[in-house]
Structures are given as structure tokens and as C-alpha cells.
Amino acid sequence: MKVYAVDTSEYRDWMAVPYKEFGRELTGADCWGWTRLFLKEKIGVDLAIYDGMTRPTPDTIRDQLKSGWRRLAEDEEPRPWDVVTYLQSRYDLHHIGVMIGNDHFLSMIVGSCVTTERLSKGADEWEFVRLYRYVG
């Protein structure tokens, strides 16, 4: 996959959201909370809040992404607004973010704020990467 630079200037306000454990607001969010807020604003999709949970599990993610979402095949190119999930094992969700294009996605970093990451870098480090596309 060829990797290109990505312009993040249109996401500046989103990248300024600080990390807050179990946060579900723009004043502070974890990776699930931030992804939920971002997708609601950008494509009008309401994900479950999971308020007060330590983190959603792969089962809750699968349940949440069943209606209106499709898991991408490994050979499909991700597009902006596709959801990226990283699992530590087949059963333990580790991280979630949103594709913005050119092999890059936005995600909340624990103890910091939102940053851009390369999908190809994560795919090298994590065995279980899943991508989902909203199809209505």
C-alpha cells in the first residue's frame, strides 16, 4: 500500500479533545467516546454510549456494528469514516479510531489527546485489525 501525507487541518478541533477515562463529551473522552462523537457529527451515526464501562468488548462492538455496518475484506481499501478496531486477542478490544484517508486514522491516545496514526503501522504491530464501513 502506498502511503501519502494527510492534511489534518480540518480536524484540528477534534484533535484538541483531551483524554478522559470513560469520557463521552468533547471536554474529555476515551477512544470509544471520541469515536462515537466524531461519527455522530460527521455522518450522523449514533453508536452506543457504553457509559461507565471499562471498555466495549469485541462482542459489544460486533453487536453495535451489525446494524448498518459491514466488516471490510482484507483486500478492500479503507475510506474516510471507516472504523478501525485493534484487538489484543480475538476477544479483547484494545483500540478504536476513524479513518481519514491515505492510510491514516484519528484516534484518542490514553493520557493525551487525539492524534493521527498510520493503519499500516498498526497492522504490523497488532494481529487482529478489523475495519468496518457504515452502509446505512
URMOBEL-V562013 format. One record per residue. SS is DSSP state (hx for helix, st for strand, lp for the rest). PHI is phi in whole degrees, 0 to 359 (999 if undefined). OMEGA is omega in radians with two decimals (999 if undefined). Layout:
[[SS | PHI | OMEGA] [SS | PHI | OMEGA]]
//
This chain:
[[lp | 999 | 3.10] [lp | 281 | -3.07] [lp | 250 | 3.13] [lp | 241 | 3.04] [lp | 291 | 3.13] [lp | 229 | 3.11] [lp | 274 | -3.10] [lp | 257 | -3.05] [hx | 301 | -3.14] [hx | 288 | -3.13] [hx | 254 | -3.05] [hx | 309 | -3.14] [hx | 296 | 3.13] [hx | 292 | -3.13] [hx | 285 | -3.14] [lp | 274 | 3.14] [lp | 294 | -3.13] [st | 280 | 3.08] [st | 287 | 3.00] [lp | 213 | -3.14] [lp | 304 | -3.09] [lp | 64 | -3.12] [lp | 291 | -3.13] [st | 227 | -3.10] [st | 227 | 3.12] [lp | 294 | 3.09] [lp | 281 | 3.10] [st | 170 | -3.08] [st | 208 | 2.94] [lp | 266 | -3.04] [hx | 296 | 3.10] [hx | 292 | -3.12] [hx | 300 | -3.14] [hx | 294 | 3.13] [hx | 300 | 3.13] [hx | 300 | 3.14] [hx | 295 | -3.10] [hx | 297 | -3.12] [hx | 293 | 3.09] [hx | 298 | -3.13] [hx | 290 | -3.00] [hx | 280 | -3.08] [hx | 230 | 3.05] [lp | 72 | -3.12] [lp | 265 | 3.09] [lp | 261 | 3.00] [lp | 269 | 3.11] [lp | 301 | -3.08] [lp | 281 | -3.09] [lp | 48 | -3.10] [lp | 292 | 3.08] [lp | 85 | 3.08] [lp | 280 | 3.08] [lp | 297 | 2.99] [lp | 187 | 3.07] [lp | 297 | 3.10] [lp | 263 | 3.05] [hx | 304 | 3.11] [hx | 296 | 3.13] [hx | 291 | 3.07] [hx | 296 | 3.12] [hx | 302 | 3.12] [hx | 298 | -3.12] [hx | 295 | -3.06] [lp | 265 | 3.09] [lp | 285 | -3.05] [lp | 275 | 3.08] [lp | 89 | -3.14] [st | 241 | 3.10] [st | 228 | 3.08] [st | 287 | -3.13] [lp | 282 | 3.01] [lp | 289 | -3.08] [lp | 301 | -3.10] [lp | 269 | 3.12] [lp | 277 | 3.09] [lp | 282 | 3.08] [lp | 291 | 3.12] [lp | 236 | 3.04] [lp | 306 | 3.12] [lp | 82 | 2.99] [lp | 293 | -3.14] [st | 266 | 3.11] [st | 252 | 3.02] [st | 236 | 3.05] [st | 245 | 3.12] [st | 248 | 3.04] [st | 284 | 3.04] [st | 208 | 3.12] [lp | 297 | -3.00] [lp | 239 | -3.04] [st | 229 | 3.10] [st | 294 | 3.13] [st | 252 | -2.97] [st | 203 | 3.09] [st | 216 | 3.11] [st | 203 | -3.08] [st | 228 | 3.10] [st | 296 | 3.03] [st | 239 | 3.06] [st | 120 | 3.07] [lp | 51 | 3.09] [lp | 70 | -3.11] [st | 243 | 3.02] [st | 222 | 3.08] [st | 261 | 3.08] [st | 203 | 3.12] [st | 282 | 3.10] [lp | 258 | -3.12] [lp | 305 | 3.10] [lp | 80 | -3.07] [lp | 224 | -3.14] [st | 206 | -3.12] [st | 280 | 3.11] [st | 220 | 3.04] [st | 265 | 3.07] [st | 226 | 3.07] [st | 270 | 3.11] [hx | 300 | -3.10] [hx | 296 | 3.08] [hx | 295 | 3.14] [hx | 295 | -3.14] [hx | 296 | 3.08] [hx | 287 | -3.05] [hx | 269 | -3.06] [lp | 242 | -3.12] [lp | 286 | -3.01] [st | 246 | 3.08] [st | 255 | 3.11] [st | 234 | 3.08] [st | 241 | -3.14] [st | 229 | 3.12] [st | 239 | 3.08] [st | 282 | -3.12] [lp | 240 | 3.07] [lp | 85 | 999]]
//
